[in-house]
């Protein structure tokens, strides 16, 4: 059985979360990427209402836009309206988090890049137990 993230989840949720959402979730909204946001139908005495997201595709927290992130983390009581893309031309389209994948960042000297890096420039001297103490 293939257990890739796309196969392990049904529409972004596993079956337990899907059932919990069906029984206890109240849909709050959807973002441009297709992620759907929920909160508890009923308030719990003395506790905040639970909030969660049903990711469109494989779960990746970096897919959550800032306006929904603020709502998920109780910074705002209601989701902030999505800003117009034309109003902020510096906003880049979403790129998935590549950590742990072949596309992830690997600095010079990483094992996957040959495991060699440039020699030290001479401005550093490694400590040794036999070195005289500094004053």
Secondary structure, DSSP 4 states (H G I P E B T S, - for coil): ----HHHHSBTTB-HHHHHHHHHHEEEEEE-TT--EEEEESSPPTTSPPPEEEE-SSS--GGGS-HHHHHHHTTSSSSPPPPPPTTT-TTPPPP----TTSTTS---TT-GGGTS--PPP-SS-----TTSPPP-
